[in-house]
């Protein structure tokens, strides 16, 4: 028995083609100030905090544990504050060595994606993260199936003749 080969769309890009195209776009000549990404980094960090189930105080505590030094919620707020100056002094930026701990605790790689994008690097989740994402999707599917089942029962009840 011979295997049938699936026809592929010759216009469809593979993931590798897509990554190559994105890499070529990032390697083009840079304009002045293009690499000043602090506002984008701060926005990504604020979104990560907002989407994280932990409070800022808890994030600070977890980061302190991972880094072996004290991080407070005030320090985190200083890293994410939108203004460039506070009381006439430049605002603080998150130290690069703290960024992995921040991403680990918040569960968001977006700040790292911001950091790598301009140099043509791409952040992809590891196997454990992919497994967790797959599990989350499976749970969403189960919830959707359950909602569908309830609605089907309700529809059958509505359509029953009175009597």
ZIBELLIN-V30575 format. One record per backbone hydrogen bond with DSSP energy under -1.0 kcal/mol. NH is the residue of the N-H (numbers start at 1). CO is the residue of the C=O. E is the energy in kcal/mol with one decimal. If there is no record, write none. Layout:
BEGIN
NH:CO:E
NH:CO:E
END
This chain:
BEGIN
12:9:-1.5
18:14:-2.4
19:15:-2.4
20:16:-2.4
21:17:-2.6
22:18:-2.5
23:19:-2.4
24:20:-2.4
25:21:-2.0
26:22:-1.7
27:23:-1.2
34:31:-2.1
36:33:-1.7
37:35:-1.5
41:37:-2.9
42:38:-2.9
43:39:-2.2
44:40:-2.3
45:41:-2.3
46:42:-2.7
47:43:-2.3
48:44:-2.2
49:45:-2.3
50:46:-2.5
51:47:-2.5
59:55:-2.6
60:56:-2.6
61:57:-2.0
62:58:-2.7
63:59:-2.7
64:60:-2.6
65:61:-2.0
66:62:-2.5
67:63:-2.9
68:64:-2.0
76:72:-2.0
77:73:-2.7
78:74:-2.0
79:75:-1.6
80:76:-1.4
81:77:-1.3
86:89:-3.1
89:86:-2.1
91:84:-2.3
98:95:-1.9
102:98:-2.3
103:99:-2.6
104:100:-2.5
105:101:-2.6
106:102:-2.5
107:103:-1.8
113:109:-2.3
114:110:-2.5
115:111:-1.9
116:112:-2.2
117:113:-2.2
119:116:-1.3
120:117:-1.5
121:116:-2.1
130:126:-2.4
131:127:-2.6
132:128:-2.4
133:129:-2.4
134:130:-2.7
135:131:-2.6
136:132:-2.4
137:133:-2.3
138:134:-2.5
139:135:-2.4
140:136:-2.2
141:137:-2.4
142:138:-2.3
143:139:-2.3
144:140:-2.3
145:141:-2.6
146:142:-2.3
147:143:-2.4
148:144:-2.4
149:145:-2.5
150:146:-2.2
151:147:-2.1
152:148:-2.3
153:149:-2.3
154:150:-2.3
155:151:-2.5
156:152:-2.4
157:153:-2.3
158:154:-2.2
159:155:-2.0
END
